[in-house]
Amino acid sequence: MDDGAVQATLNRSRLQRAAHLAGAVLCVVALVLLVRRGLALGDALGEELRRIPLGGFALALAAYVTGGLLLAFAWSSLVRIGSSARLRRTPLIVGHLRSQLAKYLPGNVFHLAWRHLAARREGAGHRALALALALETVLLLASAAILALGVVSDPRIEALAPWARALVWTAPLLALLAWIGIGLVGRRAGQERLAPRRTAGPLATVFVLDLAFFFTAALSLRLLCAQPDAFPLSAWCGWLALAWAVGYVTPGAPAGLGLREAVLALGLAPVLGAAPALALALAYRLVTVIADALLALAGFAMLRDTLSRDAAGTSA
């Protein structure tokens, strides 16, 4: 490796560290602002938290768990698209589920590493996994962008995240370019499985799964609200998708902590009121944390069952 390549690698590493540091700082700032807002609201916030129905909380949890399972299936499909080996789907799903709690660790990358290692043990190559991650990112952002089109023009979003509007308008185009791009890469590498006619169906399926995830996530948010009809379902989907996307693209922010709550509280407050909107955002974060814990537990349980079956098959 020549000196120029080494320097480029070092520069890229420095930029990544700087981006993660900036994202972490932004996360902390958002959390501080939320805490200050909560203290200012005082008893009104506590009253709104107590108004959240237990039945609605349970249904919201079930809806989000369903969405998490959809994303696990989508991930397994993307890994299989790029892999030359015929991979088993269940271990890929299990690896995704087991990684869910790792995204709450500082750095926001450990869940990606966990999934990567789990898929590597199944025989997936590094290039196939890099392709799967890139496609996952583009398709998730594209589906979130489509749903967020109706709310991203809000001038308050410009003040909080001025780049969000550009992200929403360009993400669907990136999905189309990604589909064409992997076809070109596959043709140059002699990999017929990546031809556009072969990937169109699987990628469309993943795109639908991603849209379904955002729908179930928005439904989860709506079920927590004491005024579910305050917004049409399209607005619930729009604000949820925008909040998710802001947290997703911010490096170093573990699970978008603080940022997603800030976007939700900002977007919902004009109609619901400041205290109900913040209470809803906080309750929704609790739902997602519990759901991720349940998904991780399910992943570990499925892993144990899979290992037991494999051991039984080997001994037989």
C-alpha positions as CSV (number, residue, x, y, z in Angstrom):
1,M,0.0,0.0,0.0
2,D,1.5,3.4,-1.0
3,D,1.7,6.5,1.2
4,G,-1.3,8.1,-0.5
5,A,-3.5,5.1,0.2
6,V,-2.4,5.0,3.8
7,Q,-3.1,8.8,4.2
8,A,-6.5,8.4,2.6
9,T,-7.4,5.6,5.0
10,L,-6.2,7.7,8.0
11,N,-8.2,10.7,6.8
12,R,-11.3,8.6,6.4
13,S,-10.8,7.2,9.9
14,R,-10.5,10.7,11.3
15,L,-13.7,11.8,9.5
16,Q,-15.6,8.8,10.8
17,R,-14.5,9.5,14.4
18,A,-15.4,13.2,14.0
19,A,-18.8,12.3,12.6
20,H,-19.5,9.9,15.4
21,L,-18.4,12.4,18.0
22,A,-20.6,15.1,16.4
23,G,-23.5,12.7,16.4
24,A,-23.0,11.8,20.0
25,V,-22.8,15.4,21.0
26,L,-26.0,16.1,19.1
27,C,-27.7,13.2,20.9
28,V,-26.6,14.6,24.3
29,V,-27.8,18.1,23.4
30,A,-31.2,16.7,22.4
31,L,-31.5,14.7,25.6
32,V,-30.6,17.8,27.7
33,L,-33.3,19.8,25.9
34,L,-35.8,17.1,26.4
35,V,-35.0,16.9,30.1
36,R,-35.3,20.7,30.5
37,R,-38.6,20.6,28.6
38,G,-39.9,17.9,30.9
39,L,-38.9,19.8,34.0
40,A,-40.6,22.9,32.7
41,L,-43.8,21.0,32.0
42,G,-43.7,19.5,35.5
43,D,-46.8,17.8,36.8
44,A,-48.5,18.2,33.4
45,L,-46.1,15.7,31.9
46,G,-46.6,13.2,34.7
47,E,-50.4,13.5,34.3
48,E,-50.1,12.8,30.5
49,L,-47.9,9.8,31.1
50,R,-50.5,8.4,33.5
51,R,-53.2,8.9,30.9
52,I,-51.5,6.4,28.5
53,P,-53.8,3.3,28.5
54,L,-52.2,0.0,29.6
55,G,-54.2,-1.8,26.9
56,G,-52.9,0.6,24.3
57,F,-49.4,0.1,25.6
58,A,-49.6,-3.7,25.2
59,L,-51.0,-3.4,21.7
60,A,-48.3,-0.8,20.8
61,L,-45.7,-3.3,22.0
62,A,-47.2,-6.1,20.0
63,A,-47.3,-3.8,16.9
64,Y,-43.6,-2.8,17.2
65,V,-42.5,-6.4,17.8
66,T,-44.3,-7.4,14.6
67,G,-42.4,-4.6,12.8
68,G,-39.1,-5.8,14.2
69,L,-39.8,-9.3,12.9
70,L,-40.5,-7.8,9.4
71,L,-37.1,-6.1,9.4
72,A,-35.4,-9.3,10.4
73,F,-37.0,-11.1,7.5
74,A,-36.0,-8.3,5.2
75,W,-32.3,-8.5,6.4
76,S,-32.2,-12.2,5.7
77,S,-33.5,-11.6,2.2
78,L,-30.9,-9.0,1.4
79,V,-28.0,-11.2,2.6
80,R,-29.3,-14.0,0.4
81,I,-29.5,-11.7,-2.6
82,G,-25.8,-10.9,-2.5
83,S,-24.4,-14.2,-1.5
84,S,-23.2,-16.9,-3.9
85,A,-23.7,-19.6,-1.3
86,R,-27.2,-20.9,-0.5
87,L,-27.7,-19.6,3.0
88,R,-30.2,-20.7,5.5
89,R,-32.7,-18.0,6.3
90,T,-33.4,-18.8,10.0
91,P,-29.9,-18.3,11.3
92,L,-29.8,-14.9,9.5
93,I,-33.0,-13.9,11.2
94,V,-31.7,-15.1,14.5
95,G,-28.5,-13.1,14.1
96,H,-30.5,-9.9,13.4
97,L,-32.8,-10.4,16.4
98,R,-30.0,-11.1,18.8
99,S,-28.3,-7.8,17.8
100,Q,-31.2,-5.5,18.7
101,L,-30.0,-4.5,22.1
102,A,-26.5,-3.8,20.9
103,K,-27.7,-0.7,19.0
104,Y,-28.2,1.1,22.3
105,L,-24.4,0.9,23.0
106,P,-22.4,4.1,22.3
107,G,-21.2,4.3,18.7
108,N,-24.3,2.9,17.2
109,V,-22.3,0.2,15.3
110,F,-22.2,-2.8,17.5
111,H,-25.5,-4.2,16.3
112,L,-24.1,-4.1,12.7
113,A,-21.0,-5.9,13.8
114,W,-23.0,-8.6,15.6
115,R,-25.2,-9.2,12.6
116,H,-22.1,-9.4,10.4
117,L,-20.4,-12.0,12.5
118,A,-23.5,-14.1,12.8
119,A,-24.0,-14.1,9.0
120,R,-20.3,-14.8,8.5
121,R,-20.7,-18.0,10.5
122,E,-23.3,-19.1,8.1
123,G,-21.0,-18.6,5.1
124,A,-21.9,-15.1,3.9
125,G,-18.9,-13.2,2.4
126,H,-17.8,-9.7,3.5
127,R,-18.8,-8.3,0.1
128,A,-22.3,-9.8,0.2
129,L,-22.8,-8.4,3.7
130,A,-21.5,-5.0,2.7
131,L,-24.0,-5.0,-0.2
132,A,-26.8,-6.2,2.1
133,L,-26.1,-3.4,4.5
134,A,-25.9,-0.7,1.8
135,L,-29.2,-2.0,0.3
136,E,-30.9,-2.1,3.7
137,T,-29.9,1.5,4.4
138,V,-31.0,2.8,1.0
139,L,-34.4,0.9,1.0
140,L,-35.2,1.9,4.6
141,L,-34.4,5.5,4.0
142,A,-36.4,5.4,0.7
143,S,-39.5,4.0,2.3
144,A,-39.2,6.4,5.3
145,A,-38.8,9.3,2.8
146,I,-41.9,8.4,0.9
147,L,-44.0,8.4,4.1
148,A,-42.4,11.6,5.4
149,L,-43.0,13.7,2.3
150,G,-46.2,15.1,3.7
151,V,-44.6,16.5,6.9
152,V,-41.0,17.4,5.9
153,S,-42.0,20.8,4.6
154,D,-42.9,21.9,8.2
155,P,-40.7,25.0,8.8
156,R,-39.8,23.7,12.3
157,I,-38.0,20.8,10.8
158,E,-35.8,23.2,8.9
159,A,-34.7,24.6,12.2
160,L,-34.1,21.3,13.8
161,A,-32.6,19.3,10.9
162,P,-32.0,21.5,7.8
163,W,-30.7,18.5,5.8
164,A,-33.9,16.4,6.4
165,R,-35.8,17.8,3.4
166,A,-33.0,17.0,1.0
167,L,-32.7,13.5,2.5
168,V,-36.4,12.9,2.0
169,W,-36.5,14.1,-1.6
170,T,-33.3,12.2,-2.7
171,A,-33.7,8.9,-0.8
172,P,-36.2,7.3,-3.3
173,L,-33.9,8.2,-6.2
174,L,-31.0,6.6,-4.4
175,A,-33.0,3.3,-4.1
176,L,-33.5,3.3,-7.9
177,L,-29.9,4.0,-8.5
178,A,-28.8,1.3,-6.1
179,W,-30.9,-1.3,-8.0
180,I,-29.3,-0.2,-11.3
181,G,-25.9,0.0,-9.7
182,I,-25.8,-3.5,-8.3
183,G,-26.8,-4.8,-11.7
184,L,-23.9,-3.1,-13.3
185,V,-21.5,-4.3,-10.6
186,G,-22.8,-7.9,-11.0
187,R,-22.4,-7.8,-14.8
188,R,-18.8,-6.6,-14.5
189,A,-18.1,-9.2,-11.9
190,G,-19.8,-11.9,-14.0
191,Q,-22.4,-12.5,-11.3
192,E,-25.7,-13.2,-13.0
193,R,-27.6,-13.4,-9.8
194,L,-27.3,-9.6,-9.4
195,A,-28.8,-8.8,-12.8
196,P,-31.7,-6.3,-12.5
197,R,-34.3,-8.8,-13.7
198,R,-33.3,-11.2,-10.9
199,T,-33.1,-8.7,-8.1
200,A,-36.2,-6.7,-8.9
201,G,-38.6,-9.1,-7.3
202,P,-36.6,-9.7,-4.0
203,L,-35.8,-6.0,-3.6
204,A,-39.4,-5.0,-4.2
205,T,-40.4,-7.5,-1.5
206,V,-37.9,-6.0,0.9
207,F,-39.2,-2.5,0.1
208,V,-42.7,-3.6,0.9
209,L,-41.5,-5.1,4.1
210,D,-39.8,-1.8,5.0
211,L,-43.0,0.1,4.3
212,A,-44.9,-2.4,6.5
213,F,-42.4,-1.8,9.3
214,F,-43.0,1.9,9.3
215,F,-46.8,1.3,9.2
216,T,-46.7,-1.0,12.2
217,A,-44.3,1.4,14.0
218,A,-46.7,4.4,13.3
219,L,-49.6,2.2,14.5
220,S,-47.7,1.5,17.7
221,L,-47.2,5.3,18.2
222,R,-50.9,5.9,17.6
223,L,-52.1,3.2,20.0
224,L,-50.3,5.0,22.8
225,C,-52.1,8.3,22.2
226,A,-55.2,9.3,24.2
227,Q,-56.3,11.3,21.1
228,P,-55.6,8.8,18.2
229,D,-57.8,10.7,15.8
230,A,-56.0,13.9,16.3
231,F,-54.0,13.1,13.2
232,P,-54.8,11.1,10.1
233,L,-52.9,7.8,9.8
234,S,-50.8,9.4,7.0
235,A,-49.5,12.0,9.4
236,W,-48.7,9.5,12.1
237,C,-46.7,7.6,9.5
238,G,-45.0,10.7,8.3
239,W,-43.8,12.0,11.6
240,L,-42.8,8.6,12.8
241,A,-40.8,7.9,9.6
242,L,-39.1,11.3,9.7
243,A,-38.1,10.9,13.4
244,W,-36.8,7.4,12.6
245,A,-34.8,8.7,9.6
246,V,-33.2,11.5,11.6
247,G,-32.0,9.1,14.2
248,Y,-30.9,6.6,11.7
249,V,-28.6,8.8,9.7
250,T,-27.0,10.5,12.7
251,P,-23.7,8.7,13.4
252,G,-22.8,8.0,17.0
253,A,-26.4,8.4,18.3
254,P,-27.3,5.0,19.9
255,A,-30.7,4.1,18.5
256,G,-31.4,7.7,17.7
257,L,-31.8,8.4,21.4
258,G,-33.0,11.9,22.1
259,L,-33.2,12.8,18.4
260,R,-36.3,10.8,17.5
261,E,-38.1,12.0,20.7
262,A,-37.2,15.6,19.8
263,V,-38.7,15.3,16.3
264,L,-41.8,13.6,17.5
265,A,-42.4,16.1,20.3
266,L,-41.8,18.9,17.9
267,G,-44.1,17.6,15.2
268,L,-47.0,16.5,17.4
269,A,-47.1,19.4,19.9
270,P,-49.1,21.9,17.8
271,V,-52.1,19.6,17.7
272,L,-51.7,17.5,20.9
273,G,-50.1,20.1,23.2
274,A,-46.6,20.2,24.5
275,A,-47.1,17.8,27.5
276,P,-49.1,15.1,25.6
277,A,-46.6,15.2,22.7
278,L,-43.5,14.8,25.0
279,A,-45.3,12.1,27.0
280,L,-46.1,10.2,23.9
281,A,-42.5,10.4,22.6
282,L,-41.2,9.1,25.9
283,A,-43.7,6.3,26.1
284,Y,-42.9,5.3,22.6
285,R,-39.2,5.1,23.4
286,L,-40.1,2.8,26.3
287,V,-42.1,0.6,23.9
288,T,-39.2,0.3,21.5
289,V,-36.7,-0.6,24.2
290,I,-38.9,-3.3,25.6
291,A,-39.7,-4.6,22.1
292,D,-36.0,-4.7,21.2
293,A,-35.4,-6.6,24.4
294,L,-38.1,-9.1,23.5
295,L,-36.8,-9.5,20.0
296,A,-33.3,-10.2,21.4
297,L,-34.7,-12.8,23.8
298,A,-36.6,-14.4,21.0
299,G,-33.4,-14.5,19.0
300,F,-31.4,-16.2,21.7
301,A,-34.3,-18.7,22.3
302,M,-34.4,-19.5,18.5
303,L,-30.6,-19.9,18.5
304,R,-30.7,-22.4,21.3
305,D,-33.4,-24.3,19.5
306,T,-31.5,-24.2,16.2
307,L,-28.3,-25.5,17.9
308,S,-30.3,-28.3,19.5
309,R,-31.8,-29.4,16.2
310,D,-28.4,-29.2,14.5
311,A,-26.8,-31.3,17.2
312,A,-29.6,-33.8,17.0
313,G,-29.2,-34.0,13.2
314,T,-25.4,-34.5,13.6
315,S,-25.8,-37.3,16.1
316,A,-28.4,-39.0,14.0
